[in-house]
Amino acid sequence: MDAADGSDVTELRDVVVDPNSPGTIYFGYSHGIRVTHDKGATWKEIGGSLHRHYTESIRVDRTKAGVLLAGGEEGVFRSENGGETWRIAGAAGWQIMRLEQSPQDPCFWLATTQGGGLFASHDCGKTFESSGNVGTGRTLYDIAFDPSTPGRIALAGWGPGVVVSEDSGKTWQQRNAGLPRSEVMSVVFDPSKPGRLYASVHEEAIYLSEDAGKKWSLSGIEGSAAARMKFIPESQ
């Protein structure tokens, strides 16, 4: 394959750069997963062996070359050979919305779902188990680990709004004071300031909290529906 933008590539859902392999980029889309090993000059499909090809989230284990996790319509799938083969890791039958690896503990992963709540892995993504009732029956769209505060995690959901844990997911609190509604699409922590959290409220705006979601204020981009927010490291 020579390009990632052909007529057969629709609904690009997620993209990740492999920190273990310079020039390697993966993206998930409505019909599978593609990879380039030459900075985008050529691409190949690696999601063909998945029963349902739709891929909402794709992540690379930052500590283990060739280990990928993908989330689609039938759960979390794991590959140990760069996507040549896949096996189910958990959340079977649930639509996965987001996968994230803890910045402090590389063996701790979280997966959000549409209706099934939150699933967690403590064995480097090999298996995922339900994390209780947080977000069950609703859609949890996003996950954010606070890189400067171990144990602090935020979730974004349609109905729950912003939900925060200070103890690595053992307990959760809804933190929506100051938000206009509880339909939140995305959350992200500022890596340079502990507790600074941004939330995208659907068709409202971006909101800012300086205390990990306990209080919120308007930040900007009113009328927006930002599906994803990321901090880009400054070039050295």
C-alpha positions as CSV (number, residue, x, y, z in Angstrom):
1,M,0.0,0.0,0.0
2,D,1.4,3.4,-0.9
3,A,-0.8,5.7,1.0
4,A,-3.0,6.1,4.1
5,D,-5.5,8.3,2.4
6,G,-7.0,6.1,-0.3
7,S,-10.7,5.7,-0.9
8,D,-10.7,2.5,1.2
9,V,-9.5,4.4,4.3
10,T,-12.5,6.1,6.0
11,E,-13.2,7.2,9.5
12,L,-9.7,7.4,10.9
13,R,-10.2,6.8,14.6
14,D,-6.8,6.8,16.3
15,V,-3.0,7.1,15.7
16,V,0.1,6.2,17.7
17,V,3.8,6.5,17.1
18,D,5.9,3.6,18.3
19,P,8.6,4.8,20.7
20,N,10.5,1.6,20.3
21,S,10.9,1.9,16.6
22,P,11.7,5.3,14.9
23,G,9.6,5.8,11.8
24,T,6.8,3.3,12.8
25,I,3.3,4.7,13.1
26,Y,0.0,2.8,13.5
27,F,-3.5,4.1,12.9
28,G,-6.9,2.5,13.5
29,Y,-9.8,3.1,11.2
30,S,-13.2,1.8,10.3
31,H,-11.9,-1.2,8.4
32,G,-8.8,-2.2,10.4
33,I,-5.3,-1.1,11.4
34,R,-2.4,0.1,9.2
35,V,1.3,0.5,9.9
36,T,4.2,2.3,8.3
37,H,7.8,1.6,9.2
38,D,9.3,4.3,7.0
39,K,7.6,7.5,8.3
40,G,4.6,7.2,6.1
41,A,6.2,6.4,2.7
42,T,4.5,3.1,2.5
43,W,1.7,1.4,4.6
44,K,0.3,-2.1,5.1
45,E,-2.8,-3.5,6.7
46,I,-2.3,-5.6,9.9
47,G,-5.9,-5.8,11.1
48,G,-7.1,-8.4,8.6
49,S,-7.1,-11.3,11.2
50,L,-9.5,-9.5,13.5
51,H,-13.0,-10.8,13.3
52,R,-14.5,-7.3,13.3
53,H,-12.1,-4.9,11.7
54,Y,-13.5,-1.6,13.1
55,T,-10.7,-0.2,15.4
56,E,-11.5,2.7,17.7
57,S,-8.3,2.7,19.7
58,I,-4.7,1.5,19.0
59,R,-1.8,1.7,21.5
60,V,1.9,0.5,21.6
61,D,3.4,-0.8,24.8
62,R,6.2,1.8,25.3
63,T,8.4,-0.7,27.1
64,K,8.1,-3.8,24.8
65,A,8.8,-3.7,21.1
66,G,6.1,-5.3,18.9
67,V,3.4,-5.4,21.6
68,L,0.2,-3.6,20.5
69,L,-3.2,-3.3,22.0
70,A,-6.3,-2.6,19.9
71,G,-9.8,-1.8,20.9
72,G,-12.8,-2.4,18.6
73,E,-16.3,-3.7,18.5
74,E,-15.5,-7.0,20.3
75,G,-13.2,-6.0,23.1
76,V,-9.5,-5.5,23.7
77,F,-7.0,-7.4,21.5
78,R,-3.3,-7.9,22.0
79,S,-0.5,-8.6,19.6
80,E,3.1,-9.6,20.5
81,N,4.4,-9.5,17.0
82,G,3.6,-6.1,15.6
83,G,0.1,-7.0,14.5
84,E,0.7,-10.2,12.6
85,T,-1.5,-12.1,14.9
86,W,-4.0,-11.0,17.6
87,R,-5.8,-12.6,20.6
88,I,-8.6,-11.4,22.8
89,A,-7.3,-9.8,26.1
90,G,-10.6,-8.8,27.7
91,A,-13.9,-6.9,27.7
92,A,-15.2,-9.4,25.2
93,G,-18.3,-8.2,23.4
94,W,-17.9,-4.6,24.4
95,Q,-17.1,-1.7,22.1
96,I,-13.9,-0.2,23.3
97,M,-13.6,3.6,23.2
98,R,-10.1,4.3,24.5
99,L,-7.0,2.4,25.7
100,E,-4.3,4.0,27.8
101,Q,-1.1,2.8,29.6
102,S,-0.1,4.3,32.9
103,P,2.9,6.7,32.7
104,Q,4.2,5.4,36.0
105,D,3.4,1.7,35.8
106,P,3.8,0.2,32.3
107,C,1.9,-3.0,33.3
108,F,-1.2,-1.0,34.3
109,W,-3.6,-0.4,31.4
110,L,-7.2,1.0,31.3
111,A,-9.9,0.5,28.7
112,T,-13.2,2.5,28.5
113,T,-16.2,1.0,26.8
114,Q,-19.6,1.9,25.4
115,G,-22.0,0.6,28.1
116,G,-19.7,-1.8,29.8
117,G,-17.9,0.6,32.1
118,L,-14.1,0.5,32.8
119,F,-11.8,-2.4,32.4
120,A,-8.3,-2.7,33.9
121,S,-5.2,-4.7,33.3
122,H,-2.4,-5.2,35.8
123,D,-0.4,-7.7,33.9
124,C,0.9,-5.6,31.0
125,G,-2.2,-5.8,28.9
126,K,-2.4,-9.6,28.8
127,T,-5.8,-9.7,30.5
128,F,-8.5,-7.1,31.3
129,E,-11.1,-7.3,34.0
130,S,-14.1,-5.1,34.9
131,S,-13.3,-2.3,37.4
132,G,-16.7,-2.1,39.1
133,N,-19.7,0.1,38.3
134,V,-18.0,3.3,37.1
135,G,-19.6,4.3,33.9
136,T,-21.7,1.2,33.4
137,G,-24.7,1.7,31.1
138,R,-23.1,4.9,29.7
139,T,-20.3,5.7,27.2
140,L,-16.9,6.4,28.6
141,Y,-15.0,8.2,25.9
142,D,-11.6,9.1,27.3
143,I,-8.9,8.3,29.9
144,A,-6.2,10.6,31.2
145,F,-3.4,9.7,33.6
146,D,-1.9,12.6,35.5
147,P,1.8,12.1,34.6
148,S,3.0,14.2,37.6
149,T,0.8,12.6,40.2
150,P,0.8,8.8,40.6
151,G,-2.6,7.3,41.1
152,R,-4.6,10.2,39.7
153,I,-6.8,9.3,36.7
154,A,-9.6,11.1,35.0
155,L,-12.3,9.7,32.8
156,A,-14.7,11.5,30.4
157,G,-18.1,10.2,29.8
158,W,-21.6,10.9,28.3
159,G,-23.7,11.2,31.5
160,P,-21.0,10.8,34.1
161,G,-19.1,13.8,32.9
162,V,-15.7,13.9,34.5
163,V,-14.9,11.1,37.0
164,V,-11.6,11.2,38.9
165,S,-9.7,8.7,41.0
166,E,-6.8,9.6,43.3
167,D,-6.0,6.0,44.2
168,S,-5.2,4.2,40.8
169,G,-8.9,3.4,40.2
170,K,-9.9,1.9,43.5
171,T,-12.5,4.6,44.1
172,W,-14.0,7.3,41.8
173,Q,-15.7,10.7,42.3
174,Q,-17.7,12.7,39.8
175,R,-16.2,16.2,39.5
176,N,-18.5,18.4,37.4
177,A,-18.9,21.5,39.5
178,G,-18.8,24.5,37.1
179,L,-19.4,22.4,33.9
180,P,-22.6,23.3,31.9
181,R,-23.5,19.7,31.3
182,S,-22.2,16.2,32.0
183,E,-21.6,15.1,28.4
184,V,-17.8,15.2,28.2
185,M,-15.9,13.9,25.2
186,S,-12.2,14.3,26.2
187,V,-9.9,15.0,29.2
188,V,-6.2,15.7,29.4
189,F,-3.8,16.6,32.2
190,D,-1.2,19.3,31.7
191,P,2.1,17.4,32.2
192,S,3.9,20.6,33.4
193,K,1.5,21.3,36.3
194,P,0.1,18.8,38.7
195,G,-3.7,18.8,38.9
196,R,-4.3,21.0,35.9
197,L,-7.0,19.3,33.9
198,Y,-8.9,20.2,30.7
199,A,-12.3,18.8,29.6
200,S,-14.1,19.1,26.4
201,V,-17.9,19.4,27.0
202,H,-19.9,18.4,23.9
203,E,-20.9,21.4,21.8
204,E,-20.1,23.8,24.7
205,A,-16.4,24.6,25.1
206,I,-13.1,23.6,26.6
207,Y,-13.1,23.9,30.4
208,L,-10.1,24.2,32.8
209,S,-9.6,23.0,36.3
210,E,-6.6,23.7,38.5
211,D,-7.5,21.2,41.2
212,A,-8.1,17.9,39.3
213,G,-11.7,18.7,38.5
214,K,-13.0,19.9,41.8
215,K,-13.8,23.3,40.3
216,W,-14.1,24.3,36.6
217,S,-13.9,27.5,34.6
218,L,-14.4,28.3,30.9
219,S,-11.1,28.1,28.9
220,G,-12.2,28.7,25.3
221,I,-13.3,27.3,21.9
222,E,-17.0,27.8,22.6
223,G,-19.4,25.7,20.7
224,S,-16.8,23.0,20.1
225,A,-17.0,19.3,20.3
226,A,-13.3,18.3,20.7
227,A,-13.1,14.5,20.5
228,R,-9.4,14.4,21.6
229,M,-6.9,16.7,23.3
230,K,-3.2,16.2,23.5
231,F,-0.2,18.1,24.8
232,I,2.7,18.1,22.2
233,P,6.2,18.1,23.8
234,E,8.3,21.1,22.8
235,S,11.2,20.4,20.4
236,Q,14.6,20.3,22.0
